Amino acid sequence: MAGKTRNTMIVQARRKTEELAAKRREREATLHSLATDYHAATMMAEAGVEEAERQAAELIATAKKNAAAAIDDAKETVRKMLATGETRQGIAELLDVSVSYVRSIDVATPKKAKAGTGAPTVEAQESEESGSVGVVSGHEGSDH
């Protein structure tokens, strides 16, 4: 009987080992599936951030281009104001900017464009400005 008991014990041990191995394989399969889910989620997160960064860069580039166009429009408006014969000082006060800013736009305007606008010459504007140096609410004739 000892032989049967030993054989029975070996069979029982094999069954137990097979059950434990099956549970281990099942757990391993679950862990592999979860690891795949983890890696897929992190890859999606990275891809989402990369796409958002790409879109943000496009938006910033477009905004900068639009801002540059708007600044050009603003400068053109200052040129038109200068073409009316208004002084740099007067335009600066109207726009609440410095006279040097208005001067920088005026100086950057090509001479041919100035001549064709019917605006006074640079010398005439400067003499007009120097004759009207008065104190106007904190400006005191400074260039800011």
N, CA, C and O atoms as CSV, one atom per row, in Angstrom:
chain,resi,resn,atom,element,x,y,z
A,1,MET,N,N,0.808,-1.188,0.000
A,1,MET,CA,C,0.000,0.000,0.000
A,1,MET,C,C,0.841,1.237,0.000
A,1,MET,O,O,0.428,2.325,-0.401
A,2,ALA,N,N,1.995,1.026,0.451
A,2,ALA,CA,C,2.848,2.182,0.497
A,2,ALA,C,C,3.133,2.674,-0.901
A,2,ALA,O,O,3.306,3.873,-1.120
A,3,GLY,N,N,3.183,1.728,-1.877
A,3,GLY,CA,C,3.438,2.114,-3.253
A,3,GLY,C,C,2.292,2.921,-3.821
A,3,GLY,O,O,2.509,3.900,-4.535
A,4,LYS,N,N,1.063,2.512,-3.508
A,4,LYS,CA,C,-0.083,3.248,-4.008
A,4,LYS,C,C,-0.157,4.608,-3.358
A,4,LYS,O,O,-0.499,5.587,-4.022
A,5,THR,N,N,0.136,4.692,-2.153
A,5,THR,CA,C,0.092,5.964,-1.464
A,5,THR,C,C,1.126,6.902,-2.055
A,5,THR,O,O,0.888,8.094,-2.244
A,6,ARG,N,N,2.280,6.325,-2.340
A,6,ARG,CA,C,3.325,7.164,-2.921
A,6,ARG,C,C,2.890,7.631,-4.301
A,6,ARG,O,O,3.063,8.809,-4.614
A,7,ASN,N,N,2.344,6.780,-5.126
A,7,ASN,CA,C,1.875,7.136,-6.462
A,7,ASN,C,C,0.732,8.154,-6.369
A,7,ASN,O,O,0.670,9.113,-7.138
A,8,THR,N,N,-0.148,7.926,-5.429
A,8,THR,CA,C,-1.260,8.851,-5.241
A,8,THR,C,C,-0.729,10.219,-4.851
A,8,THR,O,O,-1.214,11.239,-5.340
A,9,MET,N,N,0.250,10.243,-3.985
A,9,MET,CA,C,0.830,11.512,-3.547
A,9,MET,C,C,1.520,12.225,-4.710
A,9,MET,O,O,1.452,13.449,-4.820
A,10,ILE,N,N,2.171,11.469,-5.561
A,10,ILE,CA,C,2.845,12.061,-6.719
A,10,ILE,C,C,1.812,12.653,-7.675
A,10,ILE,O,O,2.007,13.746,-8.208
A,11,VAL,N,N,0.720,11.935,-7.889
A,11,VAL,CA,C,-0.347,12.420,-8.763
A,11,VAL,C,C,-0.950,13.692,-8.177
A,11,VAL,O,O,-1.174,14.665,-8.897
A,12,GLN,N,N,-1.208,13.685,-6.899
A,12,GLN,CA,C,-1.772,14.878,-6.239
A,12,GLN,C,C,-0.802,16.062,-6.319
A,12,GLN,O,O,-1.211,17.205,-6.526
A,13,ALA,N,N,0.474,15.767,-6.152
A,13,ALA,CA,C,1.488,16.820,-6.238
A,13,ALA,C,C,1.525,17.404,-7.644
A,13,ALA,O,O,1.656,18.617,-7.803
A,14,ARG,N,N,1.412,16.551,-8.675
A,14,ARG,CA,C,1.393,17.022,-10.061
A,14,ARG,C,C,0.177,17.903,-10.317
A,14,ARG,O,O,0.283,18.958,-10.943
A,15,ARG,N,N,-0.974,17.461,-9.829
A,15,ARG,CA,C,-2.191,18.253,-10.018
A,15,ARG,C,C,-2.042,19.625,-9.369
A,15,ARG,O,O,-2.386,20.653,-9.951
A,16,LYS,N,N,-1.518,19.607,-8.147
A,16,LYS,CA,C,-1.339,20.882,-7.441
A,16,LYS,C,C,-0.352,21.767,-8.196
A,16,LYS,O,O,-0.575,22.970,-8.331
A,17,THR,N,N,0.716,21.190,-8.679
A,17,THR,CA,C,1.709,21.942,-9.433
A,17,THR,C,C,1.095,22.494,-10.715
A,17,THR,O,O,1.327,23.649,-11.073
A,18,GLU,N,N,0.309,21.666,-11.407
A,18,GLU,CA,C,-0.345,22.123,-12.632
A,18,GLU,C,C,-1.349,23.233,-12.343
A,18,GLU,O,O,-1.451,24.185,-13.117
A,19,GLU,N,N,-2.095,23.128,-11.241
A,19,GLU,CA,C,-3.045,24.185,-10.868
A,19,GLU,C,C,-2.304,25.492,-10.591
A,19,GLU,O,O,-2.706,26.560,-11.052
A,20,LEU,N,N,-1.219,25.384,-9.833
A,20,LEU,CA,C,-0.434,26.588,-9.525
A,20,LEU,C,C,0.186,27.168,-10.795
A,20,LEU,O,O,0.235,28.387,-10.959
A,21,ALA,N,N,0.651,26.317,-11.679
A,21,ALA,CA,C,1.248,26.784,-12.933
A,21,ALA,C,C,0.181,27.440,-13.802
A,21,ALA,O,O,0.455,28.451,-14.449
A,22,ALA,N,N,-1.028,26.885,-13.829
A,22,ALA,CA,C,-2.119,27.473,-14.611
A,22,ALA,C,C,-2.484,28.846,-14.048
A,22,ALA,O,O,-2.688,29.800,-14.798
A,23,LYS,N,N,-2.565,28.934,-12.725
A,23,LYS,CA,C,-2.859,30.233,-12.102
A,23,LYS,C,C,-1.754,31.240,-12.422
A,23,LYS,O,O,-2.016,32.413,-12.689
A,24,ARG,N,N,-0.525,30.756,-12.388
A,24,ARG,CA,C,0.609,31.644,-12.686
A,24,ARG,C,C,0.539,32.110,-14.148
A,24,ARG,O,O,0.748,33.292,-14.423
A,25,ARG,N,N,0.246,31.196,-15.093
A,25,ARG,CA,C,0.130,31.569,-16.504
A,25,ARG,C,C,-1.008,32.580,-16.704
A,25,ARG,O,O,-0.884,33.535,-17.471
A,26,GLU,N,N,-2.113,32.346,-15.997
A,26,GLU,CA,C,-3.248,33.271,-16.092
A,26,GLU,C,C,-2.854,34.658,-15.568
A,26,GLU,O,O,-3.163,35.676,-16.186
A,27,ARG,N,N,-2.173,34.678,-14.427
A,27,ARG,CA,C,-1.705,35.954,-13.862
A,27,ARG,C,C,-0.707,36.621,-14.798
A,27,ARG,O,O,-0.757,37.837,-14.986
A,28,GLU,N,N,0.202,35.841,-15.392
A,28,GLU,CA,C,1.184,36.377,-16.335
A,28,GLU,C,C,0.482,36.972,-17.559
A,28,GLU,O,O,0.858,38.046,-18.029
A,29,ALA,N,N,-0.526,36.282,-18.069
A,29,ALA,CA,C,-1.261,36.790,-19.226
A,29,ALA,C,C,-1.960,38.104,-18.857
A,29,ALA,O,O,-1.965,39.051,-19.643
A,30,THR,N,N,-2.547,38.153,-17.664
A,30,THR,CA,C,-3.198,39.386,-17.207
A,30,THR,C,C,-2.174,40.505,-17.073
A,30,THR,O,O,-2.429,41.632,-17.496
A,31,LEU,N,N,-1.031,40.206,-16.494
A,31,LEU,CA,C,0.019,41.213,-16.334
A,31,LEU,C,C,0.521,41.702,-17.692
A,31,LEU,O,O,0.762,42.897,-17.862
A,32,HIS,N,N,0.680,40.808,-18.651
A,32,HIS,CA,C,1.128,41.206,-19.991
A,32,HIS,C,C,0.089,42.109,-20.649
A,32,HIS,O,O,0.433,43.109,-21.279
A,33,SER,N,N,-1.171,41.750,-20.499
A,33,SER,CA,C,-2.239,42.567,-21.071
A,33,SER,C,C,-2.260,43.955,-20.427
A,33,SER,O,O,-2.405,44.963,-21.118
A,34,LEU,N,N,-2.115,43.999,-19.105
A,34,LEU,CA,C,-2.091,45.285,-18.399
A,34,LEU,C,C,-0.855,46.108,-18.764
A,34,LEU,O,O,-0.932,47.331,-18.878
A,35,ALA,N,N,0.274,45.441,-18.945
A,35,ALA,CA,C,1.495,46.149,-19.356
A,35,ALA,C,C,1.309,46.754,-20.745
A,35,ALA,O,O,1.763,47.869,-21.005
A,36,THR,N,N,0.645,46.023,-21.633
A,36,THR,CA,C,0.349,46.544,-22.968
A,36,THR,C,C,-0.554,47.767,-22.858
A,36,THR,O,O,-0.327,48.776,-23.527
A,37,ASP,N,N,-1.583,47.675,-22.009
A,37,ASP,CA,C,-2.482,48.818,-21.793
A,37,ASP,C,C,-1.708,50.030,-21.271
A,37,ASP,O,O,-1.931,51.156,-21.715
A,38,TYR,N,N,-0.798,49.789,-20.326
A,38,TYR,CA,C,0.014,50.871,-19.754
A,38,TYR,C,C,0.835,51.558,-20.842
A,38,TYR,O,O,0.828,52.782,-20.967
A,39,HIS,N,N,1.542,50.747,-21.625
A,39,HIS,CA,C,2.407,51.322,-22.668
A,39,HIS,C,C,1.589,52.057,-23.724
A,39,HIS,O,O,2.006,53.106,-24.214
A,40,ALA,N,N,0.443,51.519,-24.072
A,40,ALA,CA,C,-0.418,52.195,-25.045
A,40,ALA,C,C,-0.888,53.540,-24.494
A,40,ALA,O,O,-0.911,54.535,-25.218
A,41,ALA,N,N,-1.263,53.570,-23.211
A,41,ALA,CA,C,-1.734,54.821,-22.595
A,41,ALA,C,C,-0.622,55.863,-22.533
A,41,ALA,O,O,-0.864,57.033,-22.829
A,42,THR,N,N,0.584,55.465,-22.156
A,42,THR,CA,C,1.677,56.441,-22.088
A,42,THR,C,C,2.065,56.937,-23.474
A,42,THR,O,O,2.409,58.107,-23.640
A,43,MET,N,N,2.013,56.053,-24.474
A,43,MET,CA,C,2.313,56.483,-25.837
A,43,MET,C,C,1.252,57.461,-26.340
A,43,MET,O,O,1.574,58.428,-27.030
A,44,MET,N,N,0.000,57.213,-25.997
A,44,MET,CA,C,-1.084,58.125,-26.385
A,44,MET,C,C,-0.900,59.479,-25.691
A,44,MET,O,O,-1.123,60.525,-26.300
A,45,ALA,N,N,-0.501,59.456,-24.439
A,45,ALA,CA,C,-0.287,60.708,-23.708
A,45,ALA,C,C,0.829,61.521,-24.361
A,45,ALA,O,O,0.684,62.725,-24.572
A,46,GLU,N,N,1.927,60.868,-24.673
A,46,GLU,CA,C,3.044,61.555,-25.329
A,46,GLU,C,C,2.638,62.104,-26.692
A,46,GLU,O,O,2.987,63.230,-27.048
A,47,ALA,N,N,1.902,61.303,-27.444
A,47,ALA,CA,C,1.457,61.749,-28.763
A,47,ALA,C,C,0.510,62.940,-28.629
A,47,ALA,O,O,0.556,63.868,-29.436
A,48,GLY,N,N,-0.343,62.910,-27.613
A,48,GLY,CA,C,-1.261,64.031,-27.385
A,48,GLY,C,C,-0.518,65.315,-27.064
A,48,GLY,O,O,-0.863,66.382,-27.571
A,49,VAL,N,N,0.495,65.213,-26.229
A,49,VAL,CA,C,1.294,66.389,-25.872
A,49,VAL,C,C,2.050,66.902,-27.093
A,49,VAL,O,O,2.101,68.108,-27.330
A,50,GLU,N,N,2.634,65.993,-27.865
A,50,GLU,CA,C,3.370,66.400,-29.071
A,50,GLU,C,C,2.443,67.107,-30.059
A,50,GLU,O,O,2.825,68.111,-30.660
A,51,GLU,N,N,1.239,66.590,-30.225
A,51,GLU,CA,C,0.283,67.215,-31.141
A,51,GLU,C,C,-0.125,68.594,-30.631
A,51,GLU,O,O,-0.225,69.546,-31.406
A,52,ALA,N,N,-0.359,68.695,-29.332
A,52,ALA,CA,C,-0.729,69.992,-28.748
A,52,ALA,C,C,0.408,71.000,-28.919
A,52,ALA,O,O,0.160,72.168,-29.220
A,53,GLU,N,N,1.644,70.557,-28.729
A,53,GLU,CA,C,2.788,71.449,-28.907
A,53,GLU,C,C,2.911,71.899,-30.366
A,53,GLU,O,O,3.243,73.054,-30.635
A,54,ARG,N,N,2.642,70.987,-31.306
A,54,ARG,CA,C,2.691,71.338,-32.719
A,54,ARG,C,C,1.613,72.373,-33.049
A,54,ARG,O,O,1.872,73.352,-33.748
A,55,GLN,N,N,0.403,72.143,-32.535
A,55,GLN,CA,C,-0.690,73.079,-32.777
A,55,GLN,C,C,-0.402,74.426,-32.130
A,55,GLN,O,O,-0.690,75.474,-32.708
A,56,ALA,N,N,0.168,74.394,-30.922
A,56,ALA,CA,C,0.503,75.646,-30.240
A,56,ALA,C,C,1.540,76.427,-31.038
A,56,ALA,O,O,1.435,77.646,-31.169
A,57,ALA,N,N,2.525,75.739,-31.562
A,57,ALA,CA,C,3.559,76.413,-32.368
A,57,ALA,C,C,2.938,77.047,-33.615
A,57,ALA,O,O,3.311,78.152,-34.009
A,58,GLU,N,N,1.989,76.338,-34.231
A,58,GLU,CA,C,1.300,76.906,-35.398
A,58,GLU,C,C,0.504,78.144,-34.996
A,58,GLU,O,O,0.534,79.161,-35.690
A,59,LEU,N,N,-0.204,78.053,-33.876
A,59,LEU,CA,C,-1.002,79.193,-33.410
A,59,LEU,C,C,-0.122,80.396,-33.100
A,59,LEU,O,O,-0.460,81.528,-33.448
A,60,ILE,N,N,0.999,80.150,-32.452
A,60,ILE,CA,C,1.913,81.241,-32.106
A,60,ILE,C,C,2.477,81.872,-33.379
A,60,ILE,O,O,2.560,83.096,-33.481
A,61,ALA,N,N,2.862,81.047,-34.339
A,61,ALA,CA,C,3.393,81.581,-35.598
A,61,ALA,C,C,2.337,82.424,-36.315
A,61,ALA,O,O,2.644,83.494,-36.840
A,62,THR,N,N,1.108,81.947,-36.334
A,62,THR,CA,C,0.026,82.698,-36.970
A,62,THR,C,C,-0.236,83.997,-36.222
A,62,THR,O,O,-0.433,85.046,-36.836
A,63,ALA,N,N,-0.238,83.924,-34.892
A,63,ALA,CA,C,-0.469,85.127,-34.092
A,63,ALA,C,C,0.632,86.156,-34.312
A,63,ALA,O,O,0.351,87.351,-34.399
A,64,LYS,N,N,1.878,85.710,-34.403
A,64,LYS,CA,C,2.988,86.633,-34.653
A,64,LYS,C,C,2.868,87.280,-36.025
A,64,LYS,O,O,3.133,88.470,-36.190
A,65,LYS,N,N,2.464,86.476,-37.008
A,65,LYS,CA,C,2.288,87.012,-38.357
A,65,LYS,C,C,1.159,88.043,-38.362
A,65,LYS,O,O,1.289,89.112,-38.958
A,66,ASN,N,N,0.059,87.716,-37.699
A,66,ASN,CA,C,-1.066,88.650,-37.622
A,66,ASN,C,C,-0.690,89.909,-36.848
A,66,ASN,O,O,-1.090,91.011,-37.223
A,67,ALA,N,N,0.070,89.751,-35.781
A,67,ALA,CA,C,0.500,90.904,-34.994
A,67,ALA,C,C,1.414,91.805,-35.821
A,67,ALA,O,O,1.303,93.030,-35.759
A,68,ALA,N,N,2.308,91.205,-36.588
A,68,ALA,CA,C,3.206,92.007,-37.433
A,68,ALA,C,C,2.403,92.790,-38.464
A,68,ALA,O,O,2.700,93.952,-38.740
A,69,ALA,N,N,1.388,92.151,-39.028
A,69,ALA,CA,C,0.540,92.849,-40.004
A,69,ALA,C,C,-0.218,93.988,-39.322
A,69,ALA,O,O,-0.363,95.067,-39.896
A,70,ALA,N,N,-0.699,93.755,-38.107
A,70,ALA,CA,C,-1.423,94.804,-37.377
A,70,ALA,C,C,-0.496,95.967,-37.028
A,70,ALA,O,O,-0.902,97.126,-37.103
A,71,ILE,N,N,0.739,95.666,-36.650
A,71,ILE,CA,C,1.718,96.725,-36.352
A,71,ILE,C,C,2.002,97.530,-37.614
A,71,ILE,O,O,2.100,98.756,-37.571
A,72,ASP,N,N,2.135,96.826,-38.741
A,72,ASP,CA,C,2.348,97.535,-40.007
A,72,ASP,C,C,1.165,98.451,-40.313
A,72,ASP,O,O,1.355,99.576,-40.774
A,73,ASP,N,N,-0.047,97.979,-40.060
A,73,ASP,CA,C,-1.236,98.817,-40.261
A,73,ASP,C,C,-1.206,100.038,-39.351
A,73,ASP,O,O,-1.541,101.146,-39.770
A,74,ALA,N,N,-0.799,99.822,-38.092
A,74,ALA,CA,C,-0.721,100.937,-37.144
A,74,ALA,C,C,0.308,101.969,-37.607
A,74,ALA,O,O,0.066,103.174,-37.538
A,75,LYS,N,N,1.456,101.482,-38.080
A,75,LYS,CA,C,2.487,102.405,-38.565
A,75,LYS,C,C,2.009,103.152,-39.802
A,75,LYS,O,O,2.299,104.338,-39.958
A,76,GLU,N,N,1.285,102.479,-40.675
A,76,GLU,CA,C,0.737,103.138,-41.861
A,76,GLU,C,C,-0.245,104.229,-41.440
A,76,GLU,O,O,-0.301,105.286,-42.068
A,77,THR,N,N,-1.008,103.986,-40.398
A,77,THR,CA,C,-1.931,105.002,-39.883
A,77,THR,C,C,-1.156,106.225,-39.392
A,77,THR,O,O,-1.565,107.363,-39.622
A,78,VAL,N,N,-0.033,105.980,-38.713
A,78,VAL,CA,C,0.800,107.101,-38.253
A,78,VAL,C,C,1.338,107.863,-39.461
A,78,VAL,O,O,1.378,109.094,-39.449
A,79,ARG,N,N,1.752,107.142,-40.502
A,79,ARG,CA,C,2.240,107.818,-41.723
A,79,ARG,C,C,1.143,108.680,-42.339
A,79,ARG,O,O,1.409,109.793,-42.794
A,80,LYS,N,N,-0.077,108.177,-42.355
A,80,LYS,CA,C,-1.198,108.955,-42.893
A,80,LYS,C,C,-1.451,110.193,-42.034
A,80,LYS,O,O,-1.782,111.260,-42.551
A,81,MET,N,N,-1.292,110.041,-40.719
A,81,MET,CA,C,-1.465,111.188,-39.827
A,81,MET,C,C,-0.386,112.228,-40.108
A,81,MET,O,O,-0.661,113.427,-40.124
A,82,LEU,N,N,0.845,111.762,-40.329
A,82,LEU,CA,C,1.938,112.677,-40.656
A,82,LEU,C,C,1.663,113.384,-41.982
A,82,LEU,O,O,1.978,114.561,-42.150
A,83,ALA,N,N,1.071,112.645,-42.916
A,83,ALA,CA,C,0.784,113.214,-44.229
A,83,ALA,C,C,-0.247,114.336,-44.156
A,83,ALA,O,O,-0.331,115.152,-45.075
A,84,THR,N,N,-1.027,114.392,-43.085
A,84,THR,CA,C,-2.007,115.475,-42.951
A,84,THR,C,C,-1.338,116.786,-42.572
A,84,THR,O,O,-1.959,117.847,-42.629
A,85,GLY,N,N,-0.071,116.710,-42.186
A,85,GLY,CA,C,0.652,117.908,-41.778
A,85,GLY,C,C,0.719,118.058,-40.262
A,85,GLY,O,O,1.317,119.011,-39.763
A,86,GLU,N,N,0.119,117.141,-39.534
A,86,GLU,CA,C,0.162,117.205,-38.059
A,86,GLU,C,C,1.606,116.981,-37.609
A,86,GLU,O,O,2.355,116.237,-38.241
A,87,THR,N,N,1.978,117.626,-36.526
A,87,THR,CA,C,3.343,117.494,-36.012
A,87,THR,C,C,3.523,116.147,-35.330
A,87,THR,O,O,2.560,115.494,-34.926
A,88,ARG,N,N,4.757,115.761,-35.218
A,88,ARG,CA,C,5.080,114.518,-34.516
A,88,ARG,C,C,4.580,114.610,-33.070
A,88,ARG,O,O,4.002,113.664,-32.535
A,89,GLN,N,N,4.814,115.759,-32.461
A,89,GLN,CA,C,4.383,115.977,-31.075
A,89,GLN,C,C,2.860,115.820,-30.960
A,89,GLN,O,O,2.363,115.172,-30.040
A,90,GLY,N,N,2.144,116.409,-31.887
A,90,GLY,CA,C,0.687,116.320,-31.854
A,90,GLY,C,C,0.192,114.896,-32.029
A,90,GLY,O,O,-0.729,114.458,-31.339
A,91,ILE,N,N,0.805,114.182,-32.948
A,91,ILE,CA,C,0.431,112.778,-33.174
A,91,ILE,C,C,0.768,111.942,-31.947
A,91,ILE,O,O,-0.020,111.093,-31.530
A,92,ALA,N,N,1.942,112.186,-31.371
A,92,ALA,CA,C,2.355,111.441,-30.180
A,92,ALA,C,C,1.353,111.651,-29.050
A,92,ALA,O,O,1.005,110.701,-28.348
A,93,GLU,N,N,0.894,112.869,-28.870
A,93,GLU,CA,C,-0.077,113.152,-27.819
A,93,GLU,C,C,-1.411,112.480,-28.105
A,93,GLU,O,O,-2.033,111.923,-27.201
A,94,LEU,N,N,-1.851,112.527,-29.351
A,94,LEU,CA,C,-3.115,111.882,-29.718
A,94,LEU,C,C,-3.079,110.375,-29.485
A,94,LEU,O,O,-4.062,109.782,-29.041
A,95,LEU,N,N,-1.954,109.773,-29.785
A,95,LEU,CA,C,-1.826,108.320,-29.698
A,95,LEU,C,C,-1.285,107.838,-28.360
A,95,LEU,O,O,-1.240,106.636,-28.100
A,96,ASP,N,N,-0.874,108.774,-27.512
A,96,ASP,CA,C,-0.270,108.454,-26.218
A,96,ASP,C,C,0.964,107.563,-26.402
A,96,ASP,O,O,1.135,106.544,-25.733
A,97,VAL,N,N,1.812,107.997,-27.339
A,97,VAL,CA,C,3.092,107.334,-27.584
A,97,VAL,C,C,4.178,108.401,-27.509
A,97,VAL,O,O,3.882,109.592,-27.403
A,98,SER,N,N,5.402,107.980,-27.563
A,98,SER,CA,C,6.493,108.943,-27.510
A,98,SER,C,C,6.717,109.589,-28.868
A,98,SER,O,O,6.410,109.010,-29.910
A,99,VAL,N,N,7.255,110.793,-28.834
A,99,VAL,CA,C,7.598,111.494,-30.076
A,99,VAL,C,C,8.665,110.694,-30.825
A,99,VAL,O,O,8.668,110.654,-32.055
A,100,SER,N,N,9.560,110.064,-30.086
A,100,SER,CA,C,10.616,109.289,-30.748
A,100,SER,C,C,10.023,108.105,-31.511
A,100,SER,O,O,10.556,107.713,-32.550
A,101,TYR,N,N,8.946,107.543,-31.018
A,101,TYR,CA,C,8.282,106.458,-31.750
A,101,TYR,C,C,7.718,106.988,-33.068
A,101,TYR,O,O,7.898,106.373,-34.119
A,102,VAL,N,N,7.040,108.126,-33.006
A,102,VAL,CA,C,6.482,108.730,-34.221
A,102,VAL,C,C,7.616,109.097,-35.164
A,102,VAL,O,O,7.509,108.891,-36.373
A,103,ARG,N,N,8.705,109.642,-34.622
A,103,ARG,CA,C,9.864,110.016,-35.439
A,103,ARG,C,C,10.452,108.785,-36.123
A,103,ARG,O,O,10.825,108.844,-37.295
A,104,SER,N,N,10.539,107.654,-35.386
A,104,SER,CA,C,11.122,106.438,-35.978
A,104,SER,C,C,10.296,105.956,-37.167
A,104,SER,O,O,10.850,105.446,-38.141
A,105,ILE,N,N,8.993,106.113,-37.094
A,105,ILE,CA,C,8.139,105.732,-38.225
A,105,ILE,C,C,8.335,106.718,-39.367
A,105,ILE,O,O,8.424,106.321,-40.529
A,106,ASP,N,N,8.404,107.997,-39.038
A,106,ASP,CA,C,8.568,109.038,-40.051
A,106,ASP,C,C,9.908,108.885,-40.756
A,106,ASP,O,O,9.980,108.999,-41.980
A,107,VAL,N,N,10.957,108.631,-40.004
A,107,VAL,CA,C,12.295,108.508,-40.584
A,107,VAL,C,C,12.378,107.246,-41.438
A,107,VAL,O,O,13.087,107.226,-42.444
A,108,ALA,N,N,11.676,106.218,-41.056
A,108,ALA,CA,C,11.708,104.959,-41.806
A,108,ALA,C,C,10.923,105.050,-43.108
A,108,ALA,O,O,11.075,104.194,-43.980
A,109,THR,N,N,10.087,106.076,-43.254
A,109,THR,CA,C,9.307,106.251,-44.477
A,109,THR,C,C,10.225,106.743,-45.586
A,109,THR,O,O,10.927,107.739,-45.408
A,110,PRO,N,N,10.231,106.067,-46.719
A,110,PRO,CA,C,11.106,106.493,-47.822
A,110,PRO,C,C,10.789,107.926,-48.261
A,110,PRO,O,O,9.640,108.362,-48.204
A,111,LYS,N,N,11.815,108.643,-48.694
A,111,LYS,CA,C,11.663,110.041,-49.108
A,111,LYS,C,C,10.666,110.183,-50.254
A,111,LYS,O,O,9.884,111.133,-50.269
A,112,LYS,N,N,10.678,109.258,-51.216
A,112,LYS,CA,C,9.768,109.340,-52.354
A,112,LYS,C,C,8.325,109.264,-51.886
A,112,LYS,O,O,7.462,109.969,-52.409
A,113,ALA,N,N,8.057,108.407,-50.897
A,113,ALA,CA,C,6.690,108.277,-50.391
A,113,ALA,C,C,6.265,109.568,-49.717
A,113,ALA,O,O,5.112,109.983,-49.832
A,114,LYS,N,N,7.204,110.212,-49.004
A,114,LYS,CA,C,6.891,111.473,-48.334
A,114,LYS,C,C,6.616,112.563,-49.355
A,114,LYS,O,O,5.688,113.355,-49.192
A,115,ALA,N,N,7.425,112.602,-50.410
A,115,ALA,CA,C,7.285,113.655,-51.411
A,115,ALA,C,C,5.950,113.532,-52.139
A,115,ALA,O,O,5.346,114.546,-52.487
A,116,GLY,N,N,5.490,112.332,-52.370
A,116,GLY,CA,C,4.253,112.123,-53.087
A,116,GLY,C,C,3.017,112.350,-52.237
A,116,GLY,O,O,1.920,112.437,-52.789
A,117,THR,N,N,3.140,112.450,-50.920
A,117,THR,CA,C,1.971,112.573,-50.062
A,117,THR,C,C,1.516,113.997,-49.896
A,117,THR,O,O,0.405,114.239,-49.425
A,118,GLY,N,N,2.353,114.954,-50.273
A,118,GLY,CA,C,1.994,116.353,-50.068
A,118,GLY,C,C,2.237,116.789,-48.635
A,118,GLY,O,O,1.808,117.869,-48.229
A,119,ALA,N,N,2.917,115.960,-47.875
A,119,ALA,CA,C,3.216,116.298,-46.478
A,119,ALA,C,C,4.377,117.279,-46.455
A,119,ALA,O,O,5.191,117.292,-47.378
A,120,PRO,N,N,4.468,118.108,-45.405
A,120,PRO,CA,C,5.597,119.027,-45.296
A,120,PRO,C,C,6.906,118.254,-45.215
A,120,PRO,O,O,6.916,117.092,-44.809
A,121,THR,N,N,7.985,118.873,-45.589
A,121,THR,CA,C,9.291,118.230,-45.541
A,121,THR,C,C,9.694,118.004,-44.101
A,121,THR,O,O,9.099,118.556,-43.175
A,122,VAL,N,N,10.718,117.183,-43.927
A,122,VAL,CA,C,11.213,116.891,-42.589
A,122,VAL,C,C,11.655,118.173,-41.896
A,122,VAL,O,O,11.379,118.379,-40.714
A,123,GLU,N,N,12.346,119.036,-42.647
A,123,GLU,CA,C,12.828,120.287,-42.046
A,123,GLU,C,C,11.645,121.143,-41.591
A,123,GLU,O,O,11.683,121.729,-40.509
A,124,ALA,N,N,10.603,121.215,-42.404
A,124,ALA,CA,C,9.435,122.026,-42.039
A,124,ALA,C,C,8.763,121.453,-40.801
A,124,ALA,O,O,8.320,122.205,-39.933
A,125,GLN,N,N,8.681,120.132,-40.708
A,125,GLN,CA,C,8.054,119.528,-39.530
A,125,GLN,C,C,8.885,119.786,-38.286
A,125,GLN,O,O,8.344,120.105,-37.227
A,126,GLU,N,N,10.213,119.647,-38.413
A,126,GLU,CA,C,11.070,119.852,-37.248
A,126,GLU,C,C,11.013,121.296,-36.776
A,126,GLU,O,O,10.994,121.550,-35.572
A,127,SER,N,N,10.985,122.254,-37.714
A,127,SER,CA,C,10.905,123.648,-37.296
A,127,SER,C,C,9.543,123.936,-36.688
A,127,SER,O,O,9.437,124.735,-35.758
A,128,GLU,N,N,8.499,123.296,-37.200
A,128,GLU,CA,C,7.165,123.468,-36.643
A,128,GLU,C,C,7.122,122.912,-35.225
A,128,GLU,O,O,6.533,123.512,-34.326
A,129,GLU,N,N,7.768,121.731,-35.038
A,129,GLU,CA,C,7.789,121.123,-33.707
A,129,GLU,C,C,8.577,121.981,-32.733
A,129,GLU,O,O,8.157,122.173,-31.592
A,130,SER,N,N,9.721,122.499,-33.175
A,130,SER,CA,C,10.545,123.280,-32.248
A,130,SER,C,C,9.846,124.570,-31.859
A,130,SER,O,O,10.098,125.101,-30.778
A,131,GLY,N,N,8.975,125.086,-32.712
A,131,GLY,CA,C,8.249,126.307,-32.379
A,131,GLY,C,C,7.079,126.044,-31.452
A,131,GLY,O,O,6.512,126.992,-30.909
A,132,SER,N,N,6.703,124.806,-31.255
A,132,SER,CA,C,5.541,124.521,-30.420
A,132,SER,C,C,5.906,123.680,-29.215
A,132,SER,O,O,5.170,122.763,-28.850
A,133,VAL,N,N,7.028,123.980,-28.599
A,133,VAL,CA,C,7.434,123.224,-27.424
A,133,VAL,C,C,6.734,123.819,-26.218
A,133,VAL,O,O,7.178,124.822,-25.659
A,134,GLY,N,N,5.672,123.213,-25.833
A,134,GLY,CA,C,4.922,123.676,-24.672
A,134,GLY,C,C,4.713,122.527,-23.715
A,134,GLY,O,O,4.977,121.373,-24.055
A,135,VAL,N,N,4.248,122.830,-22.534
A,135,VAL,CA,C,3.990,121.805,-21.549
A,135,VAL,C,C,2.547,121.341,-21.715
A,135,VAL,O,O,1.606,122.122,-21.578
A,136,VAL,N,N,2.394,120.059,-22.013
A,136,VAL,CA,C,1.067,119.507,-22.193
A,136,VAL,C,C,0.925,118.316,-21.259
A,136,VAL,O,O,1.481,117.249,-21.519
A,137,SER,N,N,0.215,118.487,-20.220
A,137,SER,CA,C,-0.110,117.458,-19.214
A,137,SER,C,C,0.982,116.407,-19.040
A,137,SER,O,O,0.777,115.239,-19.368
A,138,GLY,N,N,2.118,116.810,-18.535
A,138,GLY,CA,C,3.173,115.899,-18.166
A,138,GLY,C,C,4.131,115.538,-19.269
A,138,GLY,O,O,5.123,114.860,-19.001
A,139,HIS,N,N,3.891,115.951,-20.493
A,139,HIS,CA,C,4.800,115.622,-21.574
A,139,HIS,C,C,6.030,116.505,-21.552
A,139,HIS,O,O,7.126,116.024,-21.838
A,140,GLU,N,N,5.893,117.750,-21.232
A,140,GLU,CA,C,6.986,118.705,-21.085
A,140,GLU,C,C,7.990,118.650,-22.212
A,140,GLU,O,O,9.179,118.880,-21.991
A,141,GLY,N,N,7.534,118.347,-23.430
A,141,GLY,CA,C,8.426,118.369,-24.590
A,141,GLY,C,C,9.399,117.219,-24.645
A,141,GLY,O,O,10.263,117.212,-25.522
A,142,SER,N,N,9.309,116.236,-23.751
A,142,SER,CA,C,10.244,115.120,-23.755
A,142,SER,C,C,9.805,114.088,-24.765
A,142,SER,O,O,8.675,114.115,-25.254
A,143,ASP,N,N,10.701,113.185,-25.070
A,143,ASP,CA,C,10.397,112.106,-26.004
A,143,ASP,C,C,9.876,110.860,-25.286
A,143,ASP,O,O,9.699,109.829,-25.936
A,144,HIS,N,N,9.632,110.906,-24.021
A,144,HIS,CA,C,9.193,109.784,-23.159
A,144,HIS,C,C,10.339,108.834,-23.019
A,144,HIS,O,O,10.216,107.814,-22.342
